[in-house]
Amino acid sequence: MKVLSWISVLLGLAGAFATFGKSQIDKLATKACTVKETTFHGWKSFSLENGLVKLDIVPAIGGRIMSYNLGDYPFLYVKEAEFGKLYKAPESETQRVWHNYGGYKTWPAPQSRWGGPPDPLGSFLDGGRYTGRIVQQGEEVVEVEVVSPKDTLIGIQFTRSTLLRKGTTRVILKQKMTNVVNKAVTWSIWDVTQVRGKLREDLSGQKVTHNSGAWAYFPLNPKSIHPKGFIRLDGKPNDSQWYPNIRAGIFGIQYQFHKSKVGADVTDGWIAYVNQLDNYVFVQRFTYFPEKEYPDGGCSAEIWTDPNFPYMETEVLSPLVTLQPGESYSFDVEWVACRCAGPVIAVNDYGVVSQHLSLKKDLGSTSISGIFGVYTPGQAVLIGKDEKENVLVTEKLGTVSPFEMLTLNRTISLPQEVTTLEIAILNLRGERIGILDKLAITGDNYGHSGN
C-alpha cells in the first residue's frame, strides 16, 4: 500500500486548480477589499465589499447594518416605506412611534426591563444618530466602526466594529457596551437581525407573499435547563411553525407569517437562516459561556417570526454583565454565508453541513455522499487515512466556492486499511485551510466524528 505524506499530497494538488477552474476561483478569492462612504436607499452609509459579500452600514438609524449580500442575493429584510427617512431623536419619546427600518441592530437585553421601542428607555440605542468612521482600509481587510449616543436612561453606550477580510464571506462584529452613568448597570448585548421572509421575486415590495422556504435552525443543548430544550417566549404553545428535532438535536422554524418567539440555551454557538427555495444560508456564530447567566430564562439564541411584515428575527444574546461606572464589556459575533440546502445540522470554521459525510458499501462498490456549503473559494479533497494517520487516499472533489453547494454522491476506491475519511478544503496555493467533515470507519460501522 502506497503511503502519502501531507506534503506530497499538497504539492500534487497545488497544480490541480487548472483542471478545476483556477481562473474562476482566482477572481473570487483574490479580489481586494474595498470600503467607501456612499448612500444606501437615500441614507448616508458605509459600503464594504470583497467580491463575495457586500455590507451596507447606516450610522444615522441606530448604526444598523442594512445589507449583507452573498453576490447579489440579499439576506436582510429592509422596510421599503422607510427608505431614506430620518426622524428627530425625541420623536420616539413624544409620539411613541417605532420606525422599524429592518436590517441588523444592537439592543440591550432583557427587553422586559425596558419594554422595547417605542419605550423612551433605549430609544437612542435603537434609533439614535450613531457616529461612523473607517478604521481600516486595505486590500486585505476593511473595517468600519459605529458609536451610539450615550443613553443615560439605560446607562450604556454601544460601540461596534464591522470587519471584512479578503477571500471569505466571514464578517466579524466586534461589539462593546460601556457604562456611562454613575451607578452599576446590568445588561446583555442583544443582536437582532431581521432576515427576509418574502419571496425573492417580491424585491420591489409591490406584493407581500411569505416565503414558505424561509427557515431558521439552531442546535439544541442536550443538557438544557429547559425541559424541552427550548422555551416559548411569545405566541401560541406548540406553534405550527416549530419543528423540534427536525433532525437529531436540531430545532427548525418554518416561517408561516404569524407571531411566535422561541429561545434556547444554545451552547454550540450558532443560529442559521436558510432560504430553501434558492439554497442560500446565513449563519451567526458566537461563543457560549456556560458559567454565566443569560437573559430571558437563560437564552443565548432566539427566533421571532413577524405576523405583519415578511421577516424573521435571528437573535444572539451575550451573558448578563454588571458594569461599574466607566467599565466596558465586549462580545463578538461572526457572520458567514454560503449556498447549501436545508436543514443546516452542523456549522464549523470552514462551512456548514446539511448531510454529513457518509459511506455505503453495496455489491462490491463503495460510495460516499454528503451536502455542504463553504465560506471560502478553493478546492475540496477527500483524504483517507489509516489508524496511524498515514494518508492512503487522495481524491480531488473539485473546486468549491460560497456560490455553489457542494453535493457528494460518487463511487470511490477505498483500501481496506482506511479508518478515517476527511473532506479537506485547500486554498489556491494548495494549502490546507481545514477539515469540513470527518467520518470514522470501523469494519462495517461508519460514524461521523466531527472535525
C-alpha positions as CSV (number, residue, x, y, z in Angstrom):
1,M,0.0,0.0,0.0
2,K,1.4,3.4,-1.0
3,V,1.6,5.8,1.9
4,L,1.5,9.6,1.1
5,S,2.6,12.4,3.3
6,W,0.6,15.6,3.6
7,I,3.5,17.5,1.9
8,S,3.3,15.3,-1.2
9,V,-0.5,15.5,-1.3
10,L,-0.5,19.3,-1.2
11,L,2.3,19.6,-3.7
12,G,0.3,17.4,-6.1
13,L,-2.9,19.4,-5.6
14,A,-1.3,22.8,-5.8
15,G,-1.2,22.4,-9.6
16,A,-4.6,20.9,-9.9
17,F,-6.6,24.1,-10.0
18,A,-6.1,24.5,-13.7
19,T,-8.2,21.3,-14.1
20,F,-10.8,22.6,-11.7
21,G,-11.3,26.2,-12.8
22,K,-8.4,28.1,-11.3
23,S,-9.2,31.4,-13.1
24,Q,-12.8,31.5,-11.8
25,I,-11.6,30.8,-8.2
26,D,-8.8,33.3,-8.6
27,K,-11.3,36.1,-9.2
28,L,-13.3,35.2,-6.2
29,A,-10.5,34.6,-3.7
30,T,-8.1,37.4,-4.7
31,K,-10.3,40.4,-5.2
32,A,-9.2,43.2,-2.9
33,C,-11.5,44.5,-0.2
34,T,-13.0,48.0,-0.6
35,V,-14.7,50.3,1.8
36,K,-16.3,53.7,1.0
37,E,-18.7,56.3,2.1
38,T,-21.8,56.3,-0.1
39,T,-25.6,56.1,0.1
40,F,-28.0,53.2,0.7
41,H,-31.6,53.8,-0.4
42,G,-31.2,57.5,0.5
43,W,-29.2,57.2,3.7
44,K,-25.6,58.1,4.1
45,S,-23.8,54.8,4.5
46,F,-20.5,52.9,4.5
47,S,-20.2,50.1,2.0
48,L,-17.8,47.1,2.5
49,E,-17.1,44.6,-0.3
50,N,-14.7,41.8,-1.2
51,G,-16.2,40.2,-4.4
52,L,-18.0,37.6,-2.3
53,V,-20.2,39.6,0.1
54,K,-21.3,43.2,0.5
55,L,-22.4,45.1,3.6
56,D,-24.1,48.5,4.0
57,I,-23.9,50.3,7.3
58,V,-26.1,53.3,8.1
59,P,-25.0,55.1,11.3
60,A,-27.9,57.6,11.4
61,I,-30.6,55.0,12.0
62,G,-29.2,53.3,15.1
63,G,-26.0,52.1,13.5
64,R,-27.9,49.4,11.6
65,I,-26.3,47.0,9.1
66,M,-28.9,47.3,6.3
67,S,-27.5,44.7,3.9
68,Y,-25.4,41.6,3.9
69,N,-25.4,40.1,0.4
70,L,-23.8,37.0,-1.0
71,G,-23.2,38.2,-4.5
72,D,-26.4,39.9,-5.4
73,Y,-28.6,37.8,-3.0
74,P,-29.9,39.9,0.0
75,F,-30.3,38.1,3.3
76,L,-31.6,41.1,5.3
77,Y,-35.1,42.5,5.4
78,V,-35.4,46.2,4.7
79,K,-38.7,48.1,5.0
80,E,-39.2,50.0,1.8
81,A,-41.6,52.5,3.3
82,E,-38.7,53.8,5.5
83,F,-36.1,54.2,2.7
84,G,-34.0,57.3,3.3
85,K,-36.1,58.6,6.1
86,L,-34.7,60.2,9.3
87,Y,-36.6,61.3,12.4
88,K,-35.8,63.7,15.2
89,A,-34.3,61.8,18.1
90,P,-37.0,62.9,20.6
91,E,-39.8,61.5,18.4
92,S,-39.9,58.1,20.0
93,E,-40.4,59.7,23.4
94,T,-43.1,62.2,22.4
95,Q,-45.1,60.3,19.8
96,R,-44.3,56.8,20.8
97,V,-43.7,55.7,17.2
98,W,-41.2,52.9,16.4
99,H,-39.6,53.1,13.0
100,N,-38.7,49.6,12.1
101,Y,-36.1,50.1,9.3
102,G,-35.2,46.4,9.1
103,G,-31.6,45.1,8.9
104,Y,-29.5,44.4,12.0
105,K,-29.3,46.3,15.2
106,T,-27.9,46.0,18.7
107,W,-30.2,46.3,21.7
108,P,-29.8,45.8,25.4
109,A,-31.4,42.7,27.0
110,P,-33.6,41.7,28.7
111,Q,-36.4,43.5,26.9
112,S,-38.6,43.1,30.0
113,R,-36.6,45.8,31.7
114,W,-37.1,48.5,29.0
115,G,-40.2,47.4,27.0
116,G,-38.6,47.8,23.6
117,P,-39.3,50.6,21.2
118,P,-41.0,53.0,21.3
119,D,-40.3,53.0,25.0
120,P,-38.2,56.1,25.8
121,L,-35.8,53.7,27.5
122,G,-33.3,52.6,24.8
123,S,-34.7,54.9,22.1
124,F,-31.3,56.4,21.5
125,L,-29.7,53.0,21.1
126,D,-32.4,51.7,18.7
127,G,-32.9,54.8,16.5
128,G,-30.3,57.3,17.6
129,R,-27.7,59.0,15.4
130,Y,-24.6,56.9,15.7
131,T,-21.2,58.3,14.5
132,G,-19.3,56.2,12.0
133,R,-15.7,56.1,10.7
134,I,-13.4,53.9,8.6
135,V,-10.9,52.2,10.8
136,Q,-9.0,50.0,8.3
137,Q,-8.9,50.5,4.5
138,G,-6.6,48.0,2.9
139,E,-6.7,45.3,0.2
140,E,-6.6,42.5,2.8
141,V,-9.0,43.9,5.3
142,V,-11.5,46.7,5.8
143,E,-13.2,47.8,9.0
144,V,-15.9,50.4,9.9
145,E,-16.8,51.5,13.5
146,V,-20.1,53.0,14.7
147,V,-20.7,54.5,18.1
148,S,-24.1,55.1,19.7
149,P,-25.2,58.2,21.6
150,K,-24.9,57.8,25.4
151,D,-28.3,56.5,26.6
152,T,-28.4,57.7,30.2
153,L,-31.8,56.2,30.9
154,I,-30.4,52.7,30.0
155,G,-27.0,53.7,31.3
156,I,-24.9,52.4,28.4
157,Q,-23.3,53.3,25.1
158,F,-22.7,50.8,22.2
159,T,-19.6,50.6,20.0
160,R,-19.5,48.1,17.1
161,S,-16.7,47.4,14.6
162,T,-17.5,45.5,11.4
163,L,-14.5,43.8,9.9
164,L,-14.3,42.1,6.5
165,R,-11.3,40.2,5.1
166,K,-10.4,39.3,1.5
167,G,-11.4,35.9,0.1
168,T,-14.1,34.9,2.6
169,T,-17.7,35.6,3.4
170,R,-16.8,35.8,7.1
171,V,-17.6,39.1,8.8
172,I,-16.6,39.8,12.4
173,L,-18.8,42.1,14.5
174,K,-16.7,43.4,17.5
175,Q,-19.3,44.8,19.9
176,K,-18.8,46.7,23.2
177,M,-21.1,48.2,25.7
178,T,-19.9,50.8,28.2
179,N,-21.5,52.1,31.4
180,V,-21.9,55.8,31.0
181,V,-23.7,56.6,34.3
182,N,-22.7,56.9,37.9
183,K,-24.1,53.7,39.1
184,A,-23.8,50.0,38.3
185,V,-25.9,48.6,35.4
186,T,-26.6,45.1,34.3
187,W,-27.4,44.3,30.7
188,S,-26.7,41.8,27.9
189,I,-25.6,42.7,24.3
190,W,-28.5,41.6,22.2
191,D,-28.1,41.2,18.4
192,V,-31.4,41.5,16.5
193,T,-31.2,40.6,12.8
194,Q,-34.2,40.8,10.5
195,V,-33.9,38.2,7.7
196,R,-36.1,38.1,4.6
197,G,-39.4,36.2,4.9
198,K,-40.7,37.0,1.5
199,L,-40.2,35.6,-1.9
200,R,-37.2,36.8,-3.9
201,E,-39.3,38.0,-6.8
202,D,-41.1,40.4,-4.4
203,L,-38.0,42.6,-4.0
204,S,-39.9,45.7,-5.3
205,G,-42.2,45.4,-2.3
206,Q,-45.3,45.6,-4.6
207,K,-46.6,42.3,-3.4
208,V,-46.2,40.7,0.0
209,T,-46.0,36.9,-0.2
210,H,-44.4,35.0,2.6
211,N,-41.7,32.6,1.6
212,S,-42.5,29.1,2.9
213,G,-38.9,28.2,2.1
214,A,-37.6,30.6,4.8
215,W,-36.3,28.5,7.7
216,A,-34.2,29.1,10.8
217,Y,-32.3,26.4,12.7
218,F,-30.3,26.1,15.9
219,P,-28.8,23.2,17.8
220,L,-30.5,22.0,21.0
221,N,-28.5,21.7,24.1
222,P,-28.6,18.1,25.3
223,K,-28.2,19.3,28.9
224,S,-30.6,22.2,28.5
225,I,-32.1,23.9,31.6
226,H,-35.4,23.9,29.7
227,P,-37.3,20.5,29.9
228,K,-38.0,20.5,26.1
229,G,-34.6,22.1,25.2
230,F,-36.3,25.4,24.3
231,I,-38.7,27.9,25.8
232,R,-41.8,29.7,24.3
233,L,-41.3,33.5,24.7
234,D,-44.3,34.6,22.6
235,G,-47.1,33.2,20.5
236,K,-49.1,30.0,20.9
237,P,-47.8,26.9,22.6
238,N,-46.7,24.2,20.1
239,D,-46.7,26.7,17.3
240,S,-47.2,25.1,13.9
241,Q,-44.0,26.8,12.6
242,W,-41.9,24.9,15.1
243,Y,-40.2,21.6,14.3
244,P,-38.3,20.4,17.4
245,N,-35.8,17.8,16.4
246,I,-36.4,18.2,12.7
247,R,-33.1,16.4,12.7
248,A,-31.5,14.8,15.8
249,G,-30.7,17.7,18.1
250,I,-31.8,20.4,15.7
251,F,-34.7,22.8,16.2
252,G,-36.3,24.2,13.0
253,I,-38.7,27.0,12.3
254,Q,-40.6,27.4,9.1
255,Y,-41.8,31.0,8.5
256,Q,-45.6,31.0,8.1
257,F,-46.4,34.7,8.5
258,H,-47.7,34.6,12.1
259,K,-46.4,35.7,15.5
260,S,-44.1,33.5,17.6
261,K,-40.9,33.6,19.6
262,V,-38.8,30.8,20.8
263,G,-35.5,30.8,22.7
264,A,-32.9,28.3,23.9
265,D,-29.7,27.9,25.8
266,V,-27.7,27.2,22.6
267,T,-24.2,26.0,23.7
268,D,-22.8,25.1,20.3
269,G,-22.9,28.8,19.4
270,W,-24.7,29.1,16.0
271,I,-28.0,30.0,14.5
272,A,-28.8,29.7,10.8
273,Y,-31.2,31.2,8.4
274,V,-31.8,29.3,5.1
275,N,-33.9,30.2,2.1
276,Q,-34.6,26.7,1.0
277,L,-36.2,27.7,-2.3
278,D,-32.8,29.0,-3.5
279,N,-30.4,27.3,-1.0
280,Y,-28.9,30.4,0.5
281,V,-27.5,30.2,4.0
282,F,-26.7,32.9,6.5
283,V,-25.1,31.9,9.9
284,Q,-24.4,33.8,13.0
285,R,-21.7,32.3,15.2
286,F,-21.0,33.2,18.8
287,T,-19.3,31.9,22.0
288,Y,-21.4,30.5,24.8
289,F,-20.2,30.9,28.4
290,P,-21.7,28.1,30.5
291,E,-20.8,29.6,33.8
292,K,-22.6,32.9,33.1
293,E,-26.3,33.9,33.5
294,Y,-28.2,34.7,30.3
295,P,-31.4,36.8,29.8
296,D,-34.9,35.5,29.2
297,G,-34.7,32.5,31.3
298,G,-31.2,31.5,30.1
299,C,-31.4,32.1,26.3
300,S,-28.3,32.6,24.2
301,A,-30.3,32.5,20.9
302,E,-33.9,33.4,20.0
303,I,-36.1,33.5,16.9
304,W,-39.0,35.8,16.3
305,T,-41.5,35.5,13.4
306,D,-43.5,38.6,12.5
307,P,-47.2,38.4,11.5
308,N,-47.4,41.8,9.9
309,F,-44.3,42.2,7.8
310,P,-42.4,39.5,6.0
311,Y,-39.4,38.9,8.2
312,M,-38.0,36.6,10.9
313,E,-35.5,37.7,13.5
314,T,-32.5,35.6,14.3
315,E,-31.2,36.9,17.7
316,V,-28.0,36.3,19.6
317,L,-27.6,37.3,23.3
318,S,-24.5,37.7,25.4
319,P,-24.4,36.8,29.1
320,L,-25.8,39.3,31.5
321,V,-22.9,41.6,32.7
322,T,-22.8,44.0,35.6
323,L,-20.7,47.1,34.8
324,Q,-19.4,49.6,37.2
325,P,-19.3,53.3,36.0
326,G,-16.8,53.5,33.1
327,E,-16.4,49.8,32.7
328,S,-16.9,48.1,29.3
329,Y,-17.8,44.6,28.1
330,S,-17.1,43.1,24.7
331,F,-18.9,40.3,22.8
332,D,-18.1,39.3,19.3
333,V,-20.3,37.7,16.7
334,E,-19.3,36.1,13.4
335,W,-21.4,36.2,10.2
336,V,-20.8,33.7,7.3
337,A,-22.8,33.0,4.2
338,C,-22.8,30.2,1.5
339,R,-25.0,28.2,-0.7
340,C,-26.4,25.0,0.8
341,A,-29.6,23.1,1.2
342,G,-31.5,22.9,4.5
343,P,-31.8,21.8,7.1
344,V,-28.4,23.0,8.5
345,I,-27.4,20.4,11.0
346,A,-23.8,21.5,11.8
347,V,-21.6,24.5,11.5
348,N,-17.8,24.8,11.8
349,D,-14.9,27.2,10.9
350,Y,-14.9,26.2,7.2
351,G,-18.6,25.6,6.2
352,V,-22.0,24.2,7.0
353,V,-23.4,20.7,6.8
354,S,-26.8,19.7,5.6
355,Q,-25.9,16.0,5.3
356,H,-22.8,14.6,7.0
357,L,-20.2,12.6,5.0
358,S,-21.5,9.0,4.8
359,L,-20.2,5.8,3.3
360,K,-22.1,3.0,1.7
361,K,-20.9,-0.4,0.5
362,D,-23.1,-2.3,-1.9
363,L,-22.4,-5.3,-4.2
364,G,-18.7,-4.7,-4.2
365,S,-18.7,-0.9,-4.7
366,T,-18.1,1.8,-2.2
367,S,-19.8,5.2,-2.5
368,I,-19.8,8.5,-0.5
369,S,-22.4,11.2,-0.1
370,G,-22.9,14.5,1.7
371,I,-24.2,18.0,1.3
372,F,-22.2,21.1,2.4
373,G,-21.6,24.8,1.9
374,V,-18.3,26.6,2.2
375,Y,-17.3,30.2,3.1
376,T,-14.1,30.4,1.1
377,P,-13.3,29.6,-2.6
378,G,-10.8,26.8,-3.1
379,Q,-10.5,23.1,-3.6
380,A,-12.2,20.1,-1.9
381,V,-10.2,16.9,-1.5
382,L,-11.2,13.6,0.0
383,I,-8.5,12.2,2.3
384,G,-8.4,8.6,3.5
385,K,-6.1,7.7,6.4
386,D,-5.2,4.6,8.3
387,E,-5.2,4.2,12.1
388,K,-1.6,5.7,12.2
389,E,-2.8,8.8,10.3
390,N,-0.9,7.8,7.2
391,V,-2.6,9.2,4.0
392,L,-3.7,6.3,1.8
393,V,-6.2,8.0,-0.4
394,T,-6.5,11.5,-2.0
395,E,-9.3,12.2,-4.4
396,K,-10.0,15.6,-5.8
397,L,-13.6,16.6,-5.4
398,G,-13.4,19.8,-7.5
399,T,-13.5,23.5,-6.9
400,V,-15.6,24.9,-4.2
401,S,-17.0,28.4,-3.6
402,P,-19.6,30.1,-1.4
403,F,-21.7,30.5,-4.5
404,E,-22.1,26.7,-5.1
405,M,-23.4,23.9,-2.8
406,L,-21.0,21.0,-2.5
407,T,-23.0,17.8,-3.2
408,L,-21.2,14.5,-3.0
409,N,-22.6,11.3,-4.5
410,R,-19.9,9.2,-6.1
411,T,-18.2,5.9,-6.1
412,I,-14.7,5.7,-4.7
413,S,-11.9,3.1,-4.4
414,L,-11.2,2.6,-0.8
415,P,-8.4,0.4,0.6
416,Q,-9.3,-1.8,3.5
417,E,-6.7,-0.1,5.7
418,V,-8.6,3.2,5.7
419,T,-10.1,4.0,9.0
420,T,-10.9,7.7,8.6
421,L,-12.3,9.8,5.7
422,E,-12.0,13.6,5.7
423,I,-13.1,16.4,3.4
424,A,-10.2,18.9,3.4
425,I,-10.6,22.4,2.0
426,L,-7.5,23.9,0.3
427,N,-6.7,27.4,-0.7
428,L,-5.4,28.5,-4.1
429,R,-1.8,27.6,-3.1
430,G,-2.8,24.1,-2.3
431,E,-2.5,24.8,1.5
432,R,-5.0,23.1,3.8
433,I,-7.5,25.6,5.3
434,G,-9.2,23.0,7.4
435,I,-11.4,19.9,7.6
436,L,-15.1,20.4,6.5
437,D,-16.3,17.0,7.7
438,K,-14.9,13.7,9.0
439,L,-16.0,10.1,9.1
440,A,-14.7,7.2,11.2
441,I,-14.7,3.8,9.7
442,T,-14.6,0.6,11.8
443,G,-15.4,-2.6,9.9
444,D,-18.9,-2.2,8.6
445,N,-19.7,0.6,11.1
446,Y,-19.4,4.2,9.9
447,G,-19.8,7.1,12.2
448,H,-19.4,10.8,11.8
449,S,-16.8,12.0,14.3
450,G,-16.8,15.8,13.9
451,N,-13.9,17.9,12.9
